[in-house]
Amino acid sequence: MKAFQLIPAIAEYADFKTYAQEAGLGAEDLILTNEYIYEPTISALDLGCHTLFQEKYGMGEPTDVMVDAILDELRDKDYNRIIAVGGGTIIDIAKVLAVASKEDKVDDLYDRMADLHKVHELVIVPTTCGTGSEVTNISIINRTTKGVKQGIVSPAMFANEAALIPGMLASLPYGVFATSSIDAMIHAVESFLSPNACAISELFSKSALHLILSGWRAAVDNGDRDAWKKYAARFLRASNFAGIAFGHAGCAAVHALSYPLGGAHHVPHGQSNQLMFADVMRKYQEKKPVGKLNKLEEILAAELDTEPVFALEELYKLMNAVLEKKQLREVGVTADELPVYAKTVLETQQRLLNNNYVELTEEDILSIYTNAF
């Protein structure tokens, strides 16, 4: 088993101005963000940094085409440090930029993944409460030429610092909060069940679950869609803790099966995970009802004030109160795609499937898709 490591440094700041002053941001820094984040929180600070707005190069989750366009834009610019301010797309792109030389394209980085080196110092300021990728060393890119989402993974892609600023979540739309916090919860569950988990990573998984589930329950009971904002710091820390946990133990089948939904039908990442979560867990219960899954049920039962045997079903109900779950057909998936997805996932997502609670065959995977359809 690999040794547990906590990378990068993690710090909390009262606001972006405080962070900028302490970090000494200036002309040798590149701020990678979205314009709708930059204008209300950073623009007035007049920091003199290079700036680049991701949405000018493509919308949605990162693709090879989008990242190559950004690399082209930056070839004649000189900067030492990248400050990534945003959600999963911004963070994934920033990790690529951190290890890319001036002449690189995305395909070059995949080709020499085992020998990547950090070219630029990287600081990540997350503005959602889901990915946790400010503390991981993987970037997920939709390789449009190959029709698959794949990760670039390297120790060189760890940020130098994760800067947590709860106020950066203030303008987050409810839908993004819902999908991102669901993503974080699933990170916590999958990392807890992973065969690569250790006692330390389990602490982070359990802490993330406590923060998320207690925050969800309080927000749902309030009845106001903005009630979650009272607990923004809680959800931001939970996302970070879940990121630390899955950075060590890995994610598994839920994420593996969700990738075709994002790649082919552009379903937001957290929502695509929700579409697969319950049916993956039910398959786990079917194939291995006695095991570490029972420990998870006990943890959930304590958080949700129920008996362990009912805990997962109560979790699904709570998730549905946060974001109503759809069937695959409702997001555009067709029945004839299901066997193709099952085969593709088994062929291309072994990095994730190796972290499953129990081994899943192609028949199992097709069954999960069919039940979710």
C-alpha positions, 0 to 999 in steps of 0.5 A: 500500500502506498504511503499517505501523503498530504500535498499541497499546502492548504491555507484558508483566507478571509477573502481574495484581497487578503490572499493576494496581499499575502501571496504578493500577486503581480506582473509575473503571475497568470490568473486563469479564471472565468470573467464572471468570477474575475469582475466582482472579486478580483478586477477592482484589486488592480493586481497587474497580473496576466489574465486569461478567461477560459470561456473564450476558448470553449464552454463546458468541461475541458476538451483537448481542443479547448486546452490546445487553444489556451496553450497557443494563446500563452506561447508568447507570454512570460509568467512564473506562477499560475493562480487558478480561480474556478471550478473543475474545468479551470482547475483541470486546465491549470494543472495541464498548463503547470506542466506544459512547455511553450511548444506542447499540445495536450497529446504530447502530455499524454505521450510523456505522462511518466516524465512530466515536470512542473514548469510553473508554480501552481496555486488553486483557489476553488470556487465550487464545493465538489471536485476537491481537485485542488489537492489531487494530481490528476486532470480529466480531459475530454479527448474529442479525437478519441471520443473518451475522457481520460486523466493525465496523472503526474506528481508534477501536477500537484498544486503548490498551494490550495487556497480556500476562500469560502466567500468565493462560493457566494455567487455559486448558482444552486444547480452548481452547488447541488451537483458539486456537493453531490460529487464531493459526497461520492468522492468520500464514499468511493474513497472510503470503500476503495481497497487502497484506503488506509486509516488516515484517508478514511478519517478524511472520507468520514469527515467529508461525509459528516460535513456534507450530510449535516449541511444538506440536512440543515439546508433542506430543512430550511426550505430556502434554496440559498440556505446552503450558503450559510454552510459554505465554509463547511461544504468547501472544507468537505470538498477539500477533505474528500479530495484528500481522501480520493487523492490517496484511495481513488474513485471507482465505478461511479466515476468510471460509468459516469464519464460516457454521460459527460463525454457524449451527452454533456451531463454535468460531472456531479449530476452524471455521478448522481445518475449512476451512484444508487445503481452502482451501490445496489450492485455492490450490495447484491454482489458483496452484501457483507464487507466494508460496505456495512461499515459505510452503512453504519456511518451513514446511519449515524448521520441520517438517524436511521438503521444501517439497513436503511441508510443507503436508501435514506441517502438516496432520498436526501440526495434527491431532495438536494437535486432531483435524480433523472433517468438516463433516458431523460438526459438523452441516452438511448438504449442502444448506447448502453452496451457500447458504454459498458464495453468502453468503460471496461476497456478505458477506465481500469484506472478507476475500476481497480478501486471498486469495492467488488469487481464488476464484469461487463455484464454487471456494468451493463446491468447498472446502466440498464437499471439507471435507464 
